[in-house]
């Protein structure tokens, strides 16, 4: 549920906890990927109806993310876990601190867009959503830099099974200037594709336990269903704070998990 609200995928909480409890990182990663994929599938209908998901943007950022995820998943069995967890903790901490800092309002409400339905603008990387102060138009900025960062998110997903959403959402918000609620919903949508791509590789490596996957999938579906409805009722500032605090907690858990 928390992963859907913040757009970072619940596996970024689940996988470090499993490792802390003694589960081997190679076994924890597929469980996390199943959770992300099932949560994204469950959350998608409500988020699509609300006009928060920018499908074109999600597919654009997903191309480098999925490509990097496949490569990372293939080599993940050869990567030592300790250094990777430290790097993940640093990324999560930095993203959390940035999120809690006072940032400029990139996308202010625009009353003149009152006739615009909350949806993406066809053929563009822009759109509007219904903010608390009125319609909020937006358009993706610095797309090439954002795509490079998305490749990093895919690498994180393929190596650790955390989905990479905790990188995608801050990247869309801070680099591409996408409103936080749209970034979180689009991240959930696209992270599900990354997770499914990674899961195919993990299955080919014989690392997917069907009983564990079933339990993780059920939890992901329930969390995605509830989280999508809670997210729809929260103010953007609240979503930003929830995401940022969660990222800092994640960084602490990753350090402890060493």
C-alpha positions in Angstrom: 0.0 0.0 0.0 2.8 2.5 1.0 4.6 1.7 -2.3 1.6 2.5 -4.4 0.9 5.8 -2.5 4.4 7.0 -3.0 5.0 5.4 -6.4 8.1 3.6 -5.3 6.8 0.0 -5.2 6.4 -2.0 -2.0 9.4 -4.2 -2.7 11.8 -1.4 -1.8 10.5 -1.9 1.7 9.9 -5.7 1.5 13.3 -6.8 0.1 15.5 -5.1 2.7 13.3 -6.4 5.5 13.6 -10.0 4.1 17.3 -9.6 3.8 17.4 -8.3 7.4 15.5 -11.4 8.5 18.1 -13.7 6.9 16.7 -14.3 3.5 19.4 -14.5 0.8 19.3 -11.4 -1.5 19.1 -13.7 -4.6 16.0 -15.3 -3.1 14.5 -12.0 -1.8 14.7 -10.3 -5.2 12.1 -12.4 -7.1 9.7 -12.1 -4.2 10.0 -8.3 -4.4 9.5 -8.3 -8.1 6.3 -10.3 -7.8 5.0 -7.8 -5.2 5.7 -4.8 -7.5 4.1 -6.4 -10.6 1.0 -7.5 -8.8 0.6 -4.2 -6.9 0.9 -2.2 -10.1 -1.7 -4.4 -11.8 -4.1 -3.9 -8.9 -3.6 -0.1 -8.7 -3.8 0.6 -12.4 -7.6 0.7 -12.9 -8.3 3.3 -10.3 -5.2 5.4 -11.2 -6.1 5.3 -14.9 -9.7 6.4 -14.2 -8.5 9.3 -12.1 -6.4 10.6 -15.0 -3.2 10.5 -12.9 -1.3 8.0 -15.1 0.5 9.5 -18.1 0.6 6.4 -20.3 2.8 7.8 -23.1 5.4 9.1 -20.6 5.3 5.8 -18.7 6.1 3.9 -21.9 8.8 6.3 -22.9 10.6 6.1 -19.6 10.1 2.3 -19.5 12.1 1.6 -22.7 15.5 2.3 -21.1 14.4 1.1 -17.7 13.3 -2.4 -19.0 16.4 -2.7 -21.2 18.7 -2.0 -18.3 16.6 -4.3 -16.0 17.1 -7.3 -18.3 20.9 -6.8 -18.4 21.1 -6.2 -14.7 19.0 -9.3 -13.9 21.2 -11.4 -16.1 24.4 -10.4 -14.2 22.8 -10.1 -10.7 23.9 -13.6 -9.7 27.5 -12.5 -10.0 27.2 -9.2 -8.0 28.1 -9.1 -4.3 25.2 -7.7 -2.2 27.1 -5.6 0.4 28.3 -2.8 -1.9 25.0 -2.7 -3.8 23.0 -2.2 -0.6 25.2 0.7 0.5 24.7 2.3 -2.9 21.0 1.8 -2.7 20.9 3.4 0.7 22.8 6.4 -0.6 20.3 6.9 -3.5 17.3 6.5 -1.2 18.6 8.9 1.4 19.5 11.5 -1.2 16.0 11.2 -2.8 14.3 11.5 0.6 16.3 14.6 1.6 15.5 16.3 -1.7 11.8 15.5 -1.2 11.7 17.0 2.2 13.5 20.1 1.3 11.5 23.2 0.3 11.3 23.1 -3.4 9.9 25.5 -5.9 6.4 24.8 -7.2 7.1 23.6 -10.7 3.4 23.3 -11.8 1.1 25.8 -10.2 -2.7 25.6 -10.7 -4.1 27.3 -13.8 -7.8 28.3 -13.5 -8.0 28.9 -17.2 -7.6 25.2 -17.8 -10.9 24.5 -15.9 -12.4 22.9 -19.1 -9.6 20.5 -19.5 -10.4 17.0 -18.2 -7.7 15.4 -15.9 -5.8 13.4 -18.5 -2.7 13.3 -20.7 -2.6 15.4 -23.9 -2.5 12.9 -26.8 0.8 12.8 -28.7 2.7 14.8 -26.0 4.4 14.3 -22.7 2.1 16.7 -21.0 -1.4 16.9 -19.6 -3.4 18.1 -16.7 -4.6 16.8 -13.4 -7.1 18.0 -10.8 -5.0 19.5 -8.0 -6.4 21.0 -4.7 -6.1 24.5 -6.1 -7.6 23.7 -9.5 -6.4 22.3 -12.8 -2.6 21.7 -13.0 -1.1 21.6 -16.5 2.4 20.1 -16.9 4.8 19.0 -19.5 7.9 16.8 -19.2 11.2 18.7 -19.1 14.8 17.5 -19.6 13.7 14.2 -21.1 17.1 12.9 -22.2 18.5 13.3 -18.7 15.4 11.7 -17.3 15.8 8.7 -19.6 19.4 8.2 -18.5 18.2 8.2 -14.9 15.5 5.7 -15.8 18.1 3.3 -17.0 19.7 3.6 -13.6 16.3 2.7 -12.1 16.0 -0.3 -14.3 19.5 -1.4 -13.2 18.4 -1.1 -9.6 15.3 -3.2 -10.3 17.2 -6.0 -12.2 19.9 -6.3 -9.5 17.8 -6.1 -6.4 14.2 -6.8 -7.2 13.0 -3.6 -5.7 11.3 -2.4 -8.8 13.2 0.9 -9.1 10.2 3.0 -8.4 11.9 4.8 -5.5 14.3 6.2 -8.2 11.7 6.8 -10.9 9.3 8.9 -8.9 11.9 11.5 -7.7 13.4 11.6 -11.2 10.1 12.4 -12.8 9.3 15.0 -10.1 12.7 16.7 -9.7 14.3 16.3 -13.2 11.3 16.1 -15.5 9.0 18.4 -13.5 6.1 16.1 -13.4 3.6 16.8 -10.5 4.2 14.4 -7.6 0.8 12.6 -7.8 1.2 12.1 -11.5 4.8 11.0 -11.1 3.8 8.5 -8.3 0.9 7.0 -10.4 3.0 6.9 -13.6 5.9 5.3 -11.7 3.6 2.6 -10.4 2.3 1.9 -13.9 5.7 1.8 -15.5 7.4 0.0 -12.6 5.0 -2.9 -13.1 6.4 -3.4 -16.6 10.0 -3.3 -15.3 9.1 -5.8 -12.6 7.4 -8.2 -15.1 10.5 -7.9 -17.4 12.8 -8.7 -14.6 10.6 -11.6 -13.4 10.9 -13.3 -16.8 14.7 -13.3 -16.4 14.5 -14.5 -12.8 12.2 -17.3 -13.8 14.6 -18.4 -16.5 17.3 -18.6 -13.8 15.1 -20.9 -11.7 14.9 -18.3 -8.9 11.1 -18.1 -8.6 9.4 -20.2 -5.9 5.7 -20.5 -6.8 4.5 -20.7 -3.2 6.4 -17.6 -2.2 5.3 -15.9 -5.4 1.6 -16.6 -4.7 1.8 -15.1 -1.2 3.7 -12.1 -2.4 1.3 -11.6 -5.3 -1.7 -11.7 -3.0 -0.1 -9.1 -0.7 0.8 -6.9 -3.7 -2.7 -7.0 -5.1 -4.3 -6.1 -1.8 -1.8 -3.3 -1.2 -2.1 -1.9 -4.7 -5.9 -1.8 -4.5 -6.0 0.0 -1.1 -3.1 2.3 -1.9 -4.5 3.6 -5.1 -7.7 4.7 -3.3 -5.8 6.3 -0.5 -3.5 8.1 -2.9 -6.4 9.6 -4.7 -7.5 11.3 -1.5 -4.2 12.8 -0.4 -2.9 16.3 -1.1 0.3 16.4 -3.3 2.3 17.8 -0.4 1.2 14.9 1.8 2.2 12.4 -0.9 5.6 14.1 -1.2 6.2 13.9 2.5 5.1 10.3 2.8 7.4 9.3 -0.1 10.4 11.2 1.4 10.0 9.9 4.9 9.6 6.3 3.5 12.8 6.7 1.4 14.8 7.8 4.5 13.5 4.8 6.4 14.4 2.6 3.5 18.0 3.9 3.5 18.3 3.1 7.2 16.9 -0.4 6.7 19.4 -1.0 3.8 22.3 0.0 6.0 21.1 -2.2 8.9 20.6 -5.1 6.4 24.4 -5.3 5.7 
